[in-house]
């Protein structure tokens, strides 16, 4: 059972956690889902607008949007294999969750630099960012085992994010 020592120190936090029915044992997973999906919600809706402002043509933007899912077919099995082979799912997840947003932020100064710098940075960010969801799901299910019926309550925090 989780320690209630923190509650004595932070009674308002304790009340809020009780009201939200947050299981402290899985709080980190909830936080990871929340911030991952919050990050995506800042990036994805504005990507085509950014690419247009970066000077790419409609055709080039369309090609990038066509290439990105194909890259997922490579990056997801690649990172999944690495995580499974080395049994370092959490370490790889944390690295991917740090690298992908940094690469996405690196897109900002590339505006106006042409197709290739923007494409390279975007595809690199996708190579590191696309596998986050499946590895996060796998890590969540491992942490919940054998009580995997709680998966929906963890994943819900991504929708909130």
C-alpha positions as CSV (number, residue, x, y, z in Angstrom):
1,X,0.0,0.0,0.0
2,X,1.3,3.5,-0.8
3,X,2.7,5.5,2.1
4,X,0.4,8.2,3.5
5,X,3.4,10.1,4.9
6,X,3.2,12.6,2.0
7,X,-0.4,13.3,2.9
8,X,0.5,14.6,6.3
9,X,2.9,17.0,4.7
10,X,0.6,18.1,1.8
11,X,-3.0,17.7,3.0
12,X,-4.5,19.5,0.0
13,X,-2.6,17.3,-2.4
14,X,-3.9,14.3,-0.5
15,X,-7.5,15.4,-0.8
16,X,-7.1,16.1,-4.5
17,X,-5.6,12.7,-5.2
18,X,-8.4,11.0,-3.2
19,X,-11.1,12.9,-5.1
20,X,-9.5,12.0,-8.5
21,X,-9.0,8.4,-7.3
22,X,-5.4,8.5,-8.4
23,X,-3.6,5.3,-7.5
24,X,-0.1,6.6,-6.5
25,X,1.5,3.3,-7.6
26,X,0.7,4.2,-11.2
27,X,1.0,8.0,-11.0
28,X,4.2,8.1,-13.2
29,X,2.5,6.2,-16.0
30,X,-0.4,8.7,-15.8
31,X,2.0,11.6,-16.0
32,X,3.8,10.1,-19.0
33,X,0.6,9.6,-20.9
34,X,-0.6,13.1,-20.0
35,X,2.6,14.9,-21.2
36,X,3.1,12.7,-24.2
37,X,-0.3,13.4,-25.6
38,X,-0.2,17.0,-24.5
39,X,3.0,17.4,-26.5
40,X,1.5,15.8,-29.6
41,X,-1.6,18.1,-29.3
42,X,0.7,21.1,-29.5
43,X,2.7,19.7,-32.5
44,X,0.4,17.8,-34.9
45,X,-2.4,20.4,-35.5
46,X,0.0,23.1,-36.6
47,X,2.6,21.0,-38.5
48,X,1.2,21.6,-42.0
49,X,0.9,25.3,-41.2
50,X,4.5,25.4,-40.0
51,X,5.7,23.5,-43.1
52,X,3.8,26.0,-45.3
53,X,5.4,28.9,-43.5
54,X,8.8,27.2,-43.7
55,X,8.5,27.6,-47.5
56,X,7.5,24.1,-48.5
57,X,5.0,23.7,-51.4
58,X,1.7,21.8,-51.0
59,X,3.2,18.9,-53.0
60,X,6.3,18.8,-50.7
61,X,4.0,18.9,-47.6
62,X,1.9,16.1,-49.0
63,X,5.0,14.0,-49.7
64,X,6.2,14.5,-46.1
65,X,2.8,13.4,-44.8
66,X,2.9,10.3,-47.1
67,X,6.5,9.4,-45.9
68,X,5.9,9.8,-42.2
69,X,3.6,6.7,-41.8
70,X,6.1,4.6,-43.8
71,X,8.8,5.6,-41.4
72,X,6.7,4.3,-38.6
73,X,6.8,0.9,-40.2
74,X,10.5,1.0,-39.7
75,X,11.0,2.9,-36.4
76,X,8.3,1.1,-34.3
77,X,9.7,-2.4,-34.8
78,X,13.3,-1.2,-34.6
79,X,12.8,0.5,-31.2
80,X,10.6,-2.3,-30.0
81,X,13.3,-4.9,-30.9
82,X,16.0,-2.9,-29.1
83,X,13.8,-2.5,-26.0
84,X,12.9,-6.2,-26.0
85,X,16.5,-7.4,-26.7
86,X,18.0,-5.4,-24.0
87,X,15.0,-5.4,-21.6
88,X,15.4,-1.7,-21.1
89,X,11.9,-0.5,-22.0
90,X,11.8,2.3,-19.4
91,X,15.2,3.6,-20.4
92,X,14.4,3.6,-24.1
93,X,11.0,5.2,-23.4
94,X,12.6,8.0,-21.4
95,X,15.3,8.6,-24.1
96,X,12.6,8.7,-26.9
97,X,10.4,11.0,-24.8
98,X,13.4,13.4,-24.4
99,X,14.8,13.2,-27.9
100,X,11.6,13.5,-30.0
101,X,10.4,16.8,-28.5
102,X,13.9,18.3,-28.7
103,X,14.0,17.5,-32.4
104,X,10.6,19.0,-32.9
105,X,11.7,22.2,-31.2
106,X,14.7,22.2,-33.5
107,X,12.3,22.6,-36.5
108,X,11.6,26.2,-35.4
109,X,14.9,27.7,-36.5
110,X,14.9,25.7,-39.7
111,X,12.0,27.7,-41.1
112,X,13.0,29.2,-44.5
113,X,16.1,26.9,-44.8
114,X,14.5,24.8,-47.5
115,X,13.1,21.3,-47.9
116,X,16.0,19.1,-46.9
117,X,16.9,20.5,-43.4
118,X,13.2,20.6,-42.5
119,X,12.6,17.1,-43.9
120,X,15.6,15.6,-42.1
121,X,14.7,17.1,-38.8
122,X,11.0,16.2,-39.1
123,X,11.8,12.6,-40.1
124,X,14.3,12.2,-37.3
125,X,11.8,13.5,-34.8
126,X,9.3,10.9,-36.2
127,X,11.9,8.1,-36.0
128,X,12.3,8.8,-32.3
129,X,8.7,9.9,-31.6
130,X,6.5,7.3,-33.3
131,X,7.6,4.4,-31.1
132,X,6.7,6.2,-27.9
133,X,3.1,5.1,-27.8
134,X,3.6,1.4,-28.3
135,X,6.5,1.3,-25.8
136,X,4.6,3.4,-23.3
137,X,1.6,1.0,-23.7
138,X,3.9,-2.0,-23.2
139,X,5.5,-0.4,-20.2
140,X,2.1,0.4,-18.7
141,X,0.8,-3.2,-19.2
142,X,4.0,-4.6,-17.6
143,X,3.6,-2.3,-14.6
144,X,-0.1,-3.2,-14.3
145,X,0.5,-7.0,-14.6
146,X,-1.4,-9.0,-13.6
147,X,-4.1,-6.3,-13.1
148,X,-4.2,-5.2,-16.7
149,X,-7.9,-4.3,-16.6
150,X,-6.7,-1.0,-15.1
151,X,-5.1,-0.1,-18.5
152,X,-8.0,2.2,-19.5
153,X,-7.6,4.3,-16.3
154,X,-4.0,4.9,-17.1
155,X,-4.5,5.6,-20.8
156,X,-7.3,8.0,-19.9
157,X,-4.7,10.5,-18.8
158,X,-3.4,10.7,-22.3
159,X,-6.9,11.9,-23.5
160,X,-6.9,14.4,-20.7
161,X,-3.5,15.7,-21.9
